């Protein structure tokens, strides 16, 4: 069977936990930060799990994750 290709854009955005779940970063922390509170910016810095409804889609892009 041929090797499967990894979508490189997705590989830069997602990583796996030890138990096999997929982590992602939160949006809205790249610019326009002056008016956002420190508390909001700190919460946006944390990584979160990909929602279970989107997990199959991400796994299709990253076959060797």
CHARMM-style PDB file with segment names, atoms N, HN, CA, C and O in Angstrom:
ATOM      1  N   UNK     1       0.837  -1.184   0.000  1.00  0.00      PROA
ATOM      2  CA  UNK     1       0.000   0.000   0.000  1.00  0.00      PROA
ATOM      3  C   UNK     1       0.881   1.245   0.000  1.00  0.00      PROA
ATOM      4  O   UNK     1       1.895   1.269   0.698  1.00  0.00      PROA
ATOM      5  N   UNK     2       0.526   2.283  -0.761  1.00  0.00      PROA
ATOM      6  HN  UNK     2      -0.298   2.264  -1.328  1.00  0.00      PROA
ATOM      7  CA  UNK     2       1.365   3.483  -0.795  1.00  0.00      PROA
ATOM      8  C   UNK     2       1.281   4.275   0.508  1.00  0.00      PROA
ATOM      9  O   UNK     2       0.329   4.164   1.280  1.00  0.00      PROA
ATOM     10  N   UNK     3       2.313   5.069   0.710  1.00  0.00      PROA
ATOM     11  HN  UNK     3       3.087   5.159   0.082  1.00  0.00      PROA
ATOM     12  CA  UNK     3       2.315   5.943   1.881  1.00  0.00      PROA
ATOM     13  C   UNK     3       1.257   7.026   1.696  1.00  0.00      PROA
ATOM     14  O   UNK     3       0.948   7.422   0.572  1.00  0.00      PROA
ATOM     15  N   UNK     4       0.712   7.495   2.803  1.00  0.00      PROA
ATOM     16  HN  UNK     4       0.963   7.174   3.716  1.00  0.00      PROA
ATOM     17  CA  UNK     4      -0.278   8.572   2.760  1.00  0.00      PROA
ATOM     18  C   UNK     4       0.417   9.901   2.992  1.00  0.00      PROA
ATOM     19  O   UNK     4       1.381   9.987   3.752  1.00  0.00      PROA
ATOM     20  N   UNK     5      -0.079  10.930   2.333  1.00  0.00      PROA
ATOM     21  HN  UNK     5      -0.863  10.860   1.715  1.00  0.00      PROA
ATOM     22  CA  UNK     5       0.527  12.249   2.490  1.00  0.00      PROA
ATOM     23  C   UNK     5      -0.101  12.990   3.666  1.00  0.00      PROA
ATOM     24  O   UNK     5      -1.310  12.919   3.891  1.00  0.00      PROA
ATOM     25  N   UNK     6       0.738  13.698   4.408  1.00  0.00      PROA
ATOM     26  HN  UNK     6       1.720  13.756   4.226  1.00  0.00      PROA
ATOM     27  CA  UNK     6       0.303  14.557   5.502  1.00  0.00      PROA
ATOM     28  C   UNK     6       0.052  15.951   4.963  1.00  0.00      PROA
ATOM     29  O   UNK     6       0.842  16.465   4.171  1.00  0.00      PROA
ATOM     30  N   UNK     7      -1.035  16.564   5.382  1.00  0.00      PROA
ATOM     31  HN  UNK     7      -1.677  16.147   6.025  1.00  0.00      PROA
ATOM     32  CA  UNK     7      -1.272  17.966   5.014  1.00  0.00      PROA
ATOM     33  C   UNK     7      -0.397  18.827   5.915  1.00  0.00      PROA
ATOM     34  O   UNK     7      -0.610  18.894   7.125  1.00  0.00      PROA
ATOM     35  N   UNK     8       0.586  19.482   5.314  1.00  0.00      PROA
ATOM     36  HN  UNK     8       0.760  19.428   4.330  1.00  0.00      PROA
ATOM     37  CA  UNK     8       1.593  20.191   6.101  1.00  0.00      PROA
ATOM     38  C   UNK     8       1.005  21.366   6.871  1.00  0.00      PROA
ATOM     39  O   UNK     8       1.475  21.676   7.965  1.00  0.00      PROA
ATOM     40  N   UNK     9      -0.006  22.021   6.326  1.00  0.00      PROA
ATOM     41  HN  UNK     9      -0.388  21.769   5.437  1.00  0.00      PROA
ATOM     42  CA  UNK     9      -0.638  23.134   7.038  1.00  0.00      PROA
ATOM     43  C   UNK     9      -1.280  22.649   8.326  1.00  0.00      PROA
ATOM     44  O   UNK     9      -1.222  23.329   9.350  1.00  0.00      PROA
ATOM     45  N   UNK    10      -1.893  21.468   8.274  1.00  0.00      PROA
ATOM     46  HN  UNK    10      -1.940  20.915   7.442  1.00  0.00      PROA
ATOM     47  CA  UNK    10      -2.523  20.909   9.471  1.00  0.00      PROA
ATOM     48  C   UNK    10      -1.467  20.434  10.464  1.00  0.00      PROA
ATOM     49  O   UNK    10      -1.660  20.531  11.675  1.00  0.00      PROA
ATOM     50  N   UNK    11      -0.344  19.916   9.945  1.00  0.00      PROA
ATOM     51  HN  UNK    11      -0.188  19.837   8.960  1.00  0.00      PROA
ATOM     52  CA  UNK    11       0.704  19.415  10.827  1.00  0.00      PROA
ATOM     53  C   UNK    11       1.288  20.530  11.687  1.00  0.00      PROA
ATOM     54  O   UNK    11       1.756  20.279  12.797  1.00  0.00      PROA
ATOM     55  N   UNK    12       1.264  21.753  11.181  1.00  0.00      PROA
ATOM     56  HN  UNK    12       0.883  21.957  10.278  1.00  0.00      PROA
ATOM     57  CA  UNK    12       1.791  22.881  11.948  1.00  0.00      PROA
ATOM     58  C   UNK    12       0.808  23.364  13.008  1.00  0.00      PROA
ATOM     59  O   UNK    12       1.196  24.090  13.923  1.00  0.00      PROA
ATOM     60  N   UNK    13      -0.457  22.973  12.899  1.00  0.00      PROA
ATOM     61  HN  UNK    13      -0.773  22.383  12.156  1.00  0.00      PROA
ATOM     62  CA  UNK    13      -1.489  23.512  13.772  1.00  0.00      PROA
ATOM     63  C   UNK    13      -1.972  22.553  14.852  1.00  0.00      PROA
ATOM     64  O   UNK    13      -2.552  22.990  15.846  1.00  0.00      PROA
ATOM     65  N   UNK    14      -1.745  21.268  14.679  1.00  0.00      PROA
ATOM     66  HN  UNK    14      -1.274  20.913  13.871  1.00  0.00      PROA
ATOM     67  CA  UNK    14      -2.268  20.279  15.623  1.00  0.00      PROA
ATOM     68  C   UNK    14      -1.152  19.390  16.142  1.00  0.00      PROA
ATOM     69  O   UNK    14      -0.159  19.150  15.455  1.00  0.00      PROA
ATOM     70  N   UNK    15      -1.331  18.897  17.384  1.00  0.00      PROA
ATOM     71  HN  UNK    15      -2.138  19.091  17.942  1.00  0.00      PROA
ATOM     72  CA  UNK    15      -0.411  17.891  17.913  1.00  0.00      PROA
ATOM     73  C   UNK    15      -1.216  16.941  18.784  1.00  0.00      PROA
ATOM     74  O   UNK    15      -2.329  17.257  19.204  1.00  0.00      PROA
ATOM     75  N   UNK    16      -0.647  15.782  19.049  1.00  0.00      PROA
ATOM     76  HN  UNK    16       0.257  15.525  18.708  1.00  0.00      PROA
ATOM     77  CA  UNK    16      -1.365  14.751  19.787  1.00  0.00      PROA
ATOM     78  C   UNK    16      -0.932  14.736  21.250  1.00  0.00      PROA
ATOM     79  O   UNK    16       0.206  15.069  21.580  1.00  0.00      PROA
ATOM     80  N   UNK    17      -1.854  14.346  22.111  1.00  0.00      PROA
ATOM     81  HN  UNK    17      -2.778  14.075  21.843  1.00  0.00      PROA
ATOM     82  CA  UNK    17      -1.537  14.136  23.516  1.00  0.00      PROA
ATOM     83  C   UNK    17      -1.045  12.703  23.683  1.00  0.00      PROA
ATOM     84  O   UNK    17      -1.040  11.927  22.727  1.00  0.00      PROA
ATOM     85  N   UNK    18      -0.637  12.362  24.879  1.00  0.00      PROA
ATOM     86  HN  UNK    18      -0.641  12.993  25.655  1.00  0.00      PROA
ATOM     87  CA  UNK    18      -0.175  11.016  25.131  1.00  0.00      PROA
ATOM     88  C   UNK    18      -1.267   9.980  24.966  1.00  0.00      PROA
ATOM     89  O   UNK    18      -0.992   8.840  24.592  1.00  0.00      PROA
ATOM     90  N   UNK    19      -2.507  10.366  25.241  1.00  0.00      PROA
ATOM     91  HN  UNK    19      -2.730  11.292  25.545  1.00  0.00      PROA
ATOM     92  CA  UNK    19      -3.626   9.425  25.123  1.00  0.00      PROA
ATOM     93  C   UNK    19      -4.208   9.391  23.721  1.00  0.00      PROA
ATOM     94  O   UNK    19      -5.148   8.640  23.463  1.00  0.00      PROA
ATOM     95  N   UNK    20      -3.658  10.202  22.797  1.00  0.00      PROA
ATOM     96  HN  UNK    20      -2.894  10.812  23.006  1.00  0.00      PROA
ATOM     97  CA  UNK    20      -4.094  10.149  21.411  1.00  0.00      PROA
ATOM     98  C   UNK    20      -5.114  11.196  21.014  1.00  0.00      PROA
ATOM     99  O   UNK    20      -5.565  11.207  19.869  1.00  0.00      PROA
ATOM    100  N   UNK    21      -5.489  12.076  21.931  1.00  0.00      PROA
ATOM    101  HN  UNK    21      -5.122  12.067  22.861  1.00  0.00      PROA
ATOM    102  CA  UNK    21      -6.406  13.157  21.572  1.00  0.00      PROA
ATOM    103  C   UNK    21      -5.619  14.251  20.849  1.00  0.00      PROA
ATOM    104  O   UNK    21      -4.389  14.265  20.887  1.00  0.00      PROA
ATOM    105  N   UNK    22      -6.333  15.167  20.191  1.00  0.00      PROA
ATOM    106  HN  UNK    22      -7.333  15.156  20.161  1.00  0.00      PROA
ATOM    107  CA  UNK    22      -5.677  16.180  19.362  1.00  0.00      PROA
ATOM    108  C   UNK    22      -5.826  17.554  20.012  1.00  0.00      PROA
ATOM    109  O   UNK    22      -6.926  17.963  20.383  1.00  0.00      PROA
ATOM    110  N   UNK    23      -4.701  18.259  20.143  1.00  0.00      PROA
ATOM    111  HN  UNK    23      -3.807  17.927  19.841  1.00  0.00      PROA
ATOM    112  CA  UNK    23      -4.688  19.600  20.712  1.00  0.00      PROA
ATOM    113  C   UNK    23      -4.635  20.644  19.611  1.00  0.00      PROA
ATOM    114  O   UNK    23      -4.057  20.418  18.547  1.00  0.00      PROA
ATOM    115  N   UNK    24      -5.244  21.789  19.881  1.00  0.00      PROA
ATOM    116  HN  UNK    24      -5.713  21.972  20.745  1.00  0.00      PROA
ATOM    117  CA  UNK    24      -5.195  22.929  18.966  1.00  0.00      PROA
ATOM    118  C   UNK    24      -4.995  24.197  19.774  1.00  0.00      PROA
ATOM    119  O   UNK    24      -5.200  24.208  20.988  1.00  0.00      PROA
ATOM    120  N   UNK    25      -4.595  25.264  19.101  1.00  0.00      PROA
ATOM    121  HN  UNK    25      -4.428  25.255  18.115  1.00  0.00      PROA
ATOM    122  CA  UNK    25      -4.498  26.561  19.752  1.00  0.00      PROA
ATOM    123  C   UNK    25      -5.795  27.324  19.546  1.00  0.00      PROA
ATOM    124  O   UNK    25      -6.575  26.993  18.652  1.00  0.00      PROA
ATOM    125  N   UNK    26      -6.030  28.332  20.356  1.00  0.00      PROA
ATOM    126  HN  UNK    26      -5.397  28.601  21.081  1.00  0.00      PROA
ATOM    127  CA  UNK    26      -7.237  29.135  20.221  1.00  0.00      PROA
ATOM    128  C   UNK    26      -7.000  30.284  19.258  1.00  0.00      PROA
ATOM    129  O   UNK    26      -5.868  30.723  19.056  1.00  0.00      PROA
ATOM    130  N   UNK    27      -8.084  30.761  18.668  1.00  0.00      PROA
ATOM    131  HN  UNK    27      -9.003  30.403  18.831  1.00  0.00      PROA
ATOM    132  CA  UNK    27      -8.018  31.862  17.711  1.00  0.00      PROA
ATOM    133  C   UNK    27      -8.036  33.211  18.449  1.00  0.00      PROA
ATOM    134  O   UNK    27      -8.229  33.259  19.664  1.00  0.00      PROA
ATOM    135  N   UNK    28      -7.835  34.289  17.707  1.00  0.00      PROA
ATOM    136  HN  UNK    28      -7.679  34.249  16.721  1.00  0.00      PROA
ATOM    137  CA  UNK    28      -7.960  35.680  18.184  1.00  0.00      PROA
ATOM    138  C   UNK    28      -6.824  36.125  19.097  1.00  0.00      PROA
ATOM    139  O   UNK    28      -7.045  36.976  19.958  1.00  0.00      PROA
ATOM    140  N   UNK    29      -5.617  35.583  18.943  1.00  0.00      PROA
ATOM    141  HN  UNK    29      -5.437  34.891  18.244  1.00  0.00      PROA
ATOM    142  CA  UNK    29      -4.505  36.035  19.766  1.00  0.00      PROA
ATOM    143  C   UNK    29      -3.317  36.467  18.917  1.00  0.00      PROA
ATOM    144  O   UNK    29      -2.186  36.468  19.403  1.00  0.00      PROA
ATOM    145  N   UNK    30      -3.548  36.833  17.662  1.00  0.00      PROA
ATOM    146  HN  UNK    30      -4.467  36.832  17.267  1.00  0.00      PROA
ATOM    147  CA  UNK    30      -2.412  37.192  16.817  1.00  0.00      PROA
ATOM    148  C   UNK    30      -2.239  38.703  16.666  1.00  0.00      PROA
ATOM    149  O   UNK    30      -1.116  39.179  16.501  1.00  0.00      PROA
ATOM    150  N   UNK    31      -3.325  39.456  16.718  1.00  0.00      PROA
ATOM    151  HN  UNK    31      -4.238  39.070  16.852  1.00  0.00      PROA
ATOM    152  CA  UNK    31      -3.204  40.908  16.570  1.00  0.00      PROA
ATOM    153  C   UNK    31      -4.412  41.565  17.230  1.00  0.00      PROA
ATOM    154  O   UNK    31      -5.311  40.885  17.724  1.00  0.00      PROA
ATOM    155  N   UNK    32      -4.419  42.895  17.230  1.00  0.00      PROA
ATOM    156  HN  UNK    32      -3.689  43.448  16.828  1.00  0.00      PROA
ATOM    157  CA  UNK    32      -5.471  43.682  17.895  1.00  0.00      PROA
ATOM    158  C   UNK    32      -5.584  43.313  19.375  1.00  0.00      PROA
ATOM    159  O   UNK    32      -6.681  43.094  19.889  1.00  0.00      PROA
ATOM    160  N   UNK    33      -4.432  43.248  20.055  1.00  0.00      PROA
ATOM    161  HN  UNK    33      -3.540  43.425  19.638  1.00  0.00      PROA
ATOM    162  CA  UNK    33      -4.409  42.794  21.438  1.00  0.00      PROA
ATOM    163  C   UNK    33      -4.547  43.929  22.449  1.00  0.00      PROA
ATOM    164  O   UNK    33      -4.739  43.677  23.639  1.00  0.00      PROA
ATOM    165  N   UNK    34      -4.451  45.171  21.987  1.00  0.00      PROA
ATOM    166  HN  UNK    34      -4.295  45.375  21.021  1.00  0.00      PROA
ATOM    167  CA  UNK    34      -4.462  46.288  22.939  1.00  0.00      PROA
ATOM    168  C   UNK    34      -5.756  46.367  23.722  1.00  0.00      PROA
ATOM    169  O   UNK    34      -5.730  46.626  24.925  1.00  0.00      PROA
ATOM    170  N   UNK    35      -6.889  46.150  23.069  1.00  0.00      PROA
ATOM    171  HN  UNK    35      -6.910  45.940  22.092  1.00  0.00      PROA
ATOM    172  CA  UNK    35      -8.162  46.327  23.766  1.00  0.00      PROA
ATOM    173  C   UNK    35      -8.613  45.068  24.492  1.00  0.00      PROA
ATOM    174  O   UNK    35      -9.604  45.107  25.222  1.00  0.00      PROA
ATOM    175  N   UNK    36      -7.919  43.960  24.313  1.00  0.00      PROA
ATOM    176  HN  UNK    36      -7.114  43.928  23.720  1.00  0.00      PROA
ATOM    177  CA  UNK    36      -8.289  42.727  25.007  1.00  0.00      PROA
ATOM    178  C   UNK    36      -7.676  42.737  26.404  1.00  0.00      PROA
ATOM    179  O   UNK    36      -6.553  43.202  26.597  1.00  0.00      PROA
ATOM    180  N   UNK    37      -8.419  42.226  27.361  1.00  0.00      PROA
ATOM    181  HN  UNK    37      -9.331  41.849  27.204  1.00  0.00      PROA
ATOM    182  CA  UNK    37      -7.926  42.238  28.729  1.00  0.00      PROA
ATOM    183  C   UNK    37      -6.810  41.203  28.892  1.00  0.00      PROA
ATOM    184  O   UNK    37      -6.704  40.255  28.114  1.00  0.00      PROA
ATOM    185  N   UNK    38      -5.989  41.403  29.911  1.00  0.00      PROA
ATOM    186  HN  UNK    38      -6.075  42.173  30.544  1.00  0.00      PROA
ATOM    187  CA  UNK    38      -4.908  40.465  30.202  1.00  0.00      PROA
ATOM    188  C   UNK    38      -5.460  39.075  30.480  1.00  0.00      PROA
ATOM    189  O   UNK    38      -4.887  38.066  30.069  1.00  0.00      PROA
ATOM    190  N   UNK    39      -6.587  39.046  31.188  1.00  0.00      PROA
ATOM    191  HN  UNK    39      -7.052  39.866  31.521  1.00  0.00      PROA
ATOM    192  CA  UNK    39      -7.207  37.762  31.527  1.00  0.00      PROA
ATOM    193  C   UNK    39      -7.654  37.026  30.263  1.00  0.00      PROA
ATOM    194  O   UNK    39      -7.461  35.816  30.144  1.00  0.00      PROA
ATOM    195  N   UNK    40      -8.247  37.757  29.325  1.00  0.00      PROA
ATOM    196  HN  UNK    40      -8.404  38.739  29.422  1.00  0.00      PROA
ATOM    197  CA  UNK    40      -8.706  37.134  28.071  1.00  0.00      PROA
ATOM    198  C   UNK    40      -7.522  36.626  27.254  1.00  0.00      PROA
ATOM    199  O   UNK    40      -7.573  35.531  26.694  1.00  0.00      PROA
ATOM    200  N   UNK    41      -6.450  37.429  27.186  1.00  0.00      PROA
ATOM    201  HN  UNK    41      -6.409  38.319  27.641  1.00  0.00      PROA
ATOM    202  CA  UNK    41      -5.273  37.018  26.424  1.00  0.00      PROA
ATOM    203  C   UNK    41      -4.628  35.776  27.041  1.00  0.00      PROA
ATOM    204  O   UNK    41      -4.141  34.910  26.315  1.00  0.00      PROA
ATOM    205  N   UNK    42      -4.619  35.682  28.366  1.00  0.00      PROA
ATOM    206  HN  UNK    42      -5.014  36.386  28.956  1.00  0.00      PROA
ATOM    207  CA  UNK    42      -4.049  34.524  29.033  1.00  0.00      PROA
ATOM    208  C   UNK    42      -4.867  33.275  28.723  1.00  0.00      PROA
ATOM    209  O   UNK    42      -4.302  32.207  28.486  1.00  0.00      PROA
ATOM    210  N   UNK    43      -6.198  33.400  28.722  1.00  0.00      PROA
ATOM    211  HN  UNK    43      -6.657  34.268  28.915  1.00  0.00      PROA
ATOM    212  CA  UNK    43      -7.051  32.250  28.417  1.00  0.00      PROA
ATOM    213  C   UNK    43      -6.906  31.816  26.965  1.00  0.00      PROA
ATOM    214  O   UNK    43      -7.005  30.627  26.663  1.00  0.00      PROA
ATOM    215  N   UNK    44      -6.672  32.763  26.066  1.00  0.00      PROA
ATOM    216  HN  UNK    44      -6.591  33.729  26.312  1.00  0.00      PROA
ATOM    217  CA  UNK    44      -6.496  32.418  24.654  1.00  0.00      PROA
ATOM    218  C   UNK    44      -5.160  31.726  24.394  1.00  0.00      PROA
ATOM    219  O   UNK    44      -4.986  31.095  23.351  1.00  0.00      PROA
ATOM    220  N   UNK    45      -4.216  31.837  25.326  1.00  0.00      PROA
ATOM    221  HN  UNK    45      -4.357  32.349  26.173  1.00  0.00      PROA
ATOM    222  CA  UNK    45      -2.903  31.238  25.138  1.00  0.00      PROA
ATOM    223  C   UNK    45      -2.912  29.733  25.360  1.00  0.00      PROA
ATOM    224  O   UNK    45      -2.023  29.031  24.876  1.00  0.00      PROA
ATOM    225  N   UNK    46      -3.896  29.233  26.080  1.00  0.00      PROA
ATOM    226  HN  UNK    46      -4.617  29.803  26.473  1.00  0.00      PROA
ATOM    227  CA  UNK    46      -3.928  27.816  26.420  1.00  0.00      PROA
ATOM    228  C   UNK    46      -4.338  26.976  25.212  1.00  0.00      PROA
ATOM    229  O   UNK    46      -5.134  27.409  24.380  1.00  0.00      PROA
ATOM    230  N   UNK    47      -3.786  25.781  25.133  1.00  0.00      PROA
ATOM    231  HN  UNK    47      -3.138  25.429  25.809  1.00  0.00      PROA
ATOM    232  CA  UNK    47      -4.197  24.835  24.096  1.00  0.00      PROA
ATOM    233  C   UNK    47      -5.416  24.064  24.588  1.00  0.00      PROA
ATOM    234  O   UNK    47      -5.552  23.796  25.782  1.00  0.00      PROA
ATOM    235  N   UNK    48      -6.298  23.712  23.664  1.00  0.00      PROA
ATOM    236  HN  UNK    48      -6.188  23.930  22.694  1.00  0.00      PROA
ATOM    237  CA  UNK    48      -7.505  22.963  24.012  1.00  0.00      PROA
ATOM    238  C   UNK    48      -7.643  21.768  23.085  1.00  0.00      PROA
ATOM    239  O   UNK    48      -6.975  21.696  22.053  1.00  0.00      PROA
ATOM    240  N   UNK    49      -8.504  20.835  23.448  1.00  0.00      PROA
ATOM    241  HN  UNK    49      -9.046  20.893  24.286  1.00  0.00      PROA
ATOM    242  CA  UNK    49      -8.729  19.652  22.624  1.00  0.00      PROA
ATOM    243  C   UNK    49      -9.629  19.998  21.443  1.00  0.00      PROA
ATOM    244  O   UNK    49     -10.528  20.831  21.559  1.00  0.00      PROA
ATOM    245  N   UNK    50      -9.385  19.363  20.332  1.00  0.00      PROA
ATOM    246  HN  UNK    50      -8.656  18.686  20.238  1.00  0.00      PROA
ATOM    247  CA  UNK    50     -10.257  19.492  19.167  1.00  0.00      PROA
ATOM    248  C   UNK    50     -11.580  18.817  19.502  1.00  0.00      PROA
ATOM    249  O   UNK    50     -11.600  17.752  20.119  1.00  0.00      PROA
ATOM    250  N   UNK    51     -12.687  19.438  19.093  1.00  0.00      PROA
ATOM    251  HN  UNK    51     -12.671  20.303  18.592  1.00  0.00      PROA
ATOM    252  CA  UNK    51     -14.010  18.884  19.383  1.00  0.00      PROA
ATOM    253  C   UNK    51     -14.169  17.539  18.687  1.00  0.00      PROA
ATOM    254  O   UNK    51     -13.648  17.322  17.593  1.00  0.00      PROA
ATOM    255  N   UNK    52     -14.901  16.641  19.343  1.00  0.00      PROA
ATOM    256  HN  UNK    52     -15.325  16.817  20.231  1.00  0.00      PROA
ATOM    257  CA  UNK    52     -15.024  15.272  18.825  1.00  0.00      PROA
ATOM    258  C   UNK    52     -15.667  15.226  17.442  1.00  0.00      PROA
ATOM    259  O   UNK    52     -15.394  14.307  16.670  1.00  0.00      PROA
ATOM    260  N   UNK    53     -16.516  16.203  17.118  1.00  0.00      PROA
ATOM    261  HN  UNK    53     -16.738  16.949  17.746  1.00  0.00      PROA
ATOM    262  CA  UNK    53     -17.146  16.210  15.798  1.00  0.00      PROA
ATOM    263  C   UNK    53     -16.156  16.589  14.697  1.00  0.00      PROA
ATOM    264  O   UNK    53     -16.386  16.267  13.531  1.00  0.00      PROA
ATOM    265  N   UNK    54     -15.060  17.267  15.044  1.00  0.00      PROA
ATOM    266  HN  UNK    54     -14.874  17.529  15.991  1.00  0.00      PROA
ATOM    267  CA  UNK    54     -14.052  17.666  14.065  1.00  0.00      PROA
ATOM    268  C   UNK    54     -12.854  16.716  14.041  1.00  0.00      PROA
ATOM    269  O   UNK    54     -11.991  16.828  13.171  1.00  0.00      PROA
ATOM    270  N   UNK    55     -12.801  15.799  14.978  1.00  0.00      PROA
ATOM    271  HN  UNK    55     -13.502  15.709  15.685  1.00  0.00      PROA
ATOM    272  CA  UNK    55     -11.608  14.978  15.138  1.00  0.00      PROA
ATOM    273  C   UNK    55     -11.343  14.077  13.929  1.00  0.00      PROA
ATOM    274  O   UNK    55     -10.190  13.905  13.532  1.00  0.00      PROA
ATOM    275  N   UNK    56     -12.389  13.503  13.341  1.00  0.00      PROA
ATOM    276  HN  UNK    56     -13.326  13.642  13.663  1.00  0.00      PROA
ATOM    277  CA  UNK    56     -12.203  12.642  12.169  1.00  0.00      PROA
ATOM    278  C   UNK    56     -11.625  13.424  10.994  1.00  0.00      PROA
ATOM    279  O   UNK    56     -10.795  12.909  10.244  1.00  0.00      PROA
ATOM    280  N   UNK    57     -12.065  14.658  10.840  1.00  0.00      PROA
ATOM    281  HN  UNK    57     -12.740  15.075  11.449  1.00  0.00      PROA
ATOM    282  CA  UNK    57     -11.573  15.514   9.765  1.00  0.00      PROA
ATOM    283  C   UNK    57     -10.081  15.787   9.929  1.00  0.00      PROA
ATOM    284  O   UNK    57      -9.326  15.734   8.958  1.00  0.00      PROA
ATOM    285  N   UNK    58      -9.661  16.076  11.149  1.00  0.00      PROA
ATOM    286  HN  UNK    58     -10.275  16.119  11.938  1.00  0.00      PROA
ATOM    287  CA  UNK    58      -8.241  16.357  11.409  1.00  0.00      PROA
ATOM    288  C   UNK    58      -7.406  15.095  11.225  1.00  0.00      PROA
ATOM    289  O   UNK    58      -6.305  15.153  10.677  1.00  0.00      PROA
ATOM    290  N   UNK    59      -7.922  13.957  11.679  1.00  0.00      PROA
ATOM    291  HN  UNK    59      -8.816  13.910  12.124  1.00  0.00      PROA
ATOM    292  CA  UNK    59      -7.179  12.713  11.532  1.00  0.00      PROA
ATOM    293  C   UNK    59      -7.002  12.335  10.057  1.00  0.00      PROA
ATOM    294  O   UNK    59      -6.009  11.702   9.696  1.00  0.00      PROA
ATOM    295  N   UNK    60      -7.941  12.713   9.219  1.00  0.00      PROA
ATOM    296  HN  UNK    60      -8.747  13.228   9.512  1.00  0.00      PROA
ATOM    297  CA  UNK    60      -7.800  12.477   7.793  1.00  0.00      PROA
ATOM    298  C   UNK    60      -6.677  13.285   7.184  1.00  0.00      PROA
ATOM    299  O   UNK    60      -6.025  12.839   6.240  1.00  0.00      PROA
ATOM    300  N   UNK    61      -6.449  14.466   7.716  1.00  0.00      PROA
ATOM    301  HN  UNK    61      -6.979  14.828   8.483  1.00  0.00      PROA
ATOM    302  CA  UNK    61      -5.365  15.314   7.224  1.00  0.00      PROA
ATOM    303  C   UNK    61      -4.006  14.882   7.768  1.00  0.00      PROA
ATOM    304  O   UNK    61      -2.970  15.148   7.158  1.00  0.00      PROA
ATOM    305  N   UNK    62      -4.020  14.207   8.932  1.00  0.00      PROA
ATOM    306  HN  UNK    62      -4.861  13.990   9.427  1.00  0.00      PROA
ATOM    307  CA  UNK    62      -2.777  13.798   9.595  1.00  0.00      PROA
ATOM    308  C   UNK    62      -2.799  12.287   9.829  1.00  0.00      PROA
ATOM    309  O   UNK    62      -3.038  11.853  10.957  1.00  0.00      PROA
ATOM    310  N   UNK    63      -2.560  11.484   8.812  1.00  0.00      PROA
ATOM    311  HN  UNK    63      -2.366  11.836   7.897  1.00  0.00      PROA
ATOM    312  CA  UNK    63      -2.710  10.041   8.961  1.00  0.00      PROA
ATOM    313  C   UNK    63      -1.727   9.409   9.937  1.00  0.00      PROA
ATOM    314  O   UNK    63      -2.006   8.334  10.468  1.00  0.00      PROA
ATOM    315  N   UNK    64      -0.580  10.048  10.190  1.00  0.00      PROA
ATOM    316  HN  UNK    64      -0.354  10.922   9.759  1.00  0.00      PROA
ATOM    317  CA  UNK    64       0.432   9.446  11.072  1.00  0.00      PROA
ATOM    318  C   UNK    64       0.527  10.142  12.416  1.00  0.00      PROA
ATOM    319  O   UNK    64       1.538  10.008  13.106  1.00  0.00      PROA
ATOM    320  N   UNK    65      -0.507  10.887  12.807  1.00  0.00      PROA
ATOM    321  HN  UNK    65      -1.329  10.996  12.247  1.00  0.00      PROA
ATOM    322  CA  UNK    65      -0.498  11.610  14.077  1.00  0.00      PROA
ATOM    323  C   UNK    65      -0.620  10.629  15.232  1.00  0.00      PROA
ATOM    324  OT1 UNK    65      -0.632  11.040  16.393  1.00  0.00      PROA
TER     325      UNK     65
END
